Each structure stands twice: as structure tokens, then as C-alpha cells.
Amino acid sequence: MSIKISNKKKLMSLSISGDLTIYTANEYRDSILEKFSAEKNIEIDLAEVEEIDSSGLQLLAAMNKEITSHGCEMQLVSVSDVVIDALETSCLINDFKCSKQEN
């Protein structure tokens, strides 16, 4: 599990690798909230996510709701097949702006 965060003027970029599950979601949430700024759009790279469960999906949904409530946008980029499958299975795929990982 790792998260890399970089802040630019109007964009916060996150790169998450490893598992996004009940065992890691709280740690990710805490790391992200420490750096969150209501004035920035957020881009989350999920190319290296190997496993995601309902807690990981819940974290993404809560982040999306919080960010959009501040008039900003959240985009999922380079989304791994595992995450795409979970979003489709849970009928959440249309709730996010996302681009699939290039092979």
C-alpha cells in the first residue's frame, strides 16, 4: 500500500498502489484529508491498485461527493481492470469521470 500526493496550483494528483480495501481505506482517507484543499480539482491514478472492496469504493464515492460539493472535480485516471470491474459490478461506474488504464 502506498499513496503519492503532489499539489499543483489548481490540481491535486494522487497515485494509489496496492490494495484499496477495508484494511487500508482509513489510512488513505487520513493521508488525503491532510492535504485536501477545497479549491483544487483532484486526479487519482489507480493503475497500480491490485484489489478493491466495498470500503475502497465507499472511500472513492465519499471523496467524489466532498470534492464536487466544493465546486471542484475529481477524475479517476489510468484505472486498473480490477477497479473498473468493481465500479461496474456495483453500478458506480457512471458516478465518476474515469479513463481506463492503457495496456
C-alpha positions in Angstrom: 0.0 0.0 0.0 1.3 3.4 -0.9 0.0 6.8 -1.8 1.8 9.6 -3.6 0.4 13.1 -3.4 1.5 16.1 -5.4 0.0 19.5 -5.3 0.0 22.0 -8.1 -1.8 25.3 -8.3 -5.3 24.1 -9.2 -4.8 20.3 -9.2 -4.0 17.7 -6.5 -2.7 14.5 -8.0 -2.8 11.2 -6.1 -1.3 7.9 -7.1 -2.5 4.9 -5.2 -0.9 1.5 -5.4 -1.6 -1.9 -3.7 -4.9 -2.6 -2.1 -7.8 -0.2 -1.5 -9.7 -2.3 1.0 -11.1 -2.2 4.5 -7.6 -2.7 5.8 -6.2 0.4 4.0 -9.1 2.8 3.3 -8.8 4.7 6.6 -5.1 5.3 6.1 -5.7 6.6 2.6 -8.5 8.8 3.8 -6.4 10.3 6.5 -3.5 11.0 4.2 -5.7 12.6 1.6 -7.7 14.7 4.1 -4.4 16.1 5.5 -3.6 17.5 2.0 -7.1 18.3 0.7 -7.8 21.8 -0.4 -11.3 22.8 -1.3 -10.0 25.0 -4.2 -8.4 22.2 -6.1 -9.5 19.6 -8.6 -8.3 16.1 -7.8 -6.9 13.5 -10.2 -6.5 9.9 -8.8 -4.2 7.4 -10.7 -5.5 3.9 -9.9 -3.3 2.0 -12.4 -1.4 0.2 -9.6 -4.5 -0.8 -7.5 -4.4 -4.6 -7.2 -7.5 -5.1 -5.1 -10.6 -3.0 -4.1 -13.5 -3.9 -1.9 -16.7 -2.0 -0.8 -14.6 0.1 1.6 -12.4 1.3 -1.2 -15.4 2.1 -3.4 -17.0 3.9 -0.4 -13.9 6.0 0.0 -13.9 7.0 -3.7 -17.6 7.8 -3.6 -17.2 9.9 -0.4 -14.3 11.8 -1.8 -16.2 12.5 -5.0 -19.1 13.8 -3.1 -17.0 16.0 -0.9 -14.9 17.4 -3.8 -17.9 18.2 -6.0 -19.7 19.8 -3.1 -16.9 22.4 -3.2 -17.4 23.0 -6.9 -14.3 21.1 -7.9 -14.0 17.9 -10.0 -12.5 14.5 -9.3 -11.2 12.3 -12.1 -10.0 8.7 -11.9 -7.2 8.2 -14.4 -5.4 5.0 -15.6 -8.0 2.9 -13.8 -6.9 -0.7 -13.4 -9.2 -3.5 -14.7 -9.8 -4.6 -11.1 -11.2 -1.1 -10.2 -13.2 -0.9 -13.4 -14.8 -4.3 -12.7 -15.7 -3.3 -9.1 -17.2 0.0 -10.3 -19.2 -1.8 -13.0 -20.4 -4.5 -10.6 -21.5 -2.0 -8.0 -23.2 0.2 -10.7 -21.0 3.1 -9.7 -19.1 3.5 -13.0 -21.3 6.3 -14.2 -20.8 8.3 -10.9 -17.1 9.0 -11.8 -15.2 10.6 -14.6 -12.6 8.0 -15.4 -10.2 6.8 -18.0 -9.2 3.2 -18.3 -5.5 2.1 -18.0 -3.7 1.8 -21.3 -2.1 -1.6 -21.9 
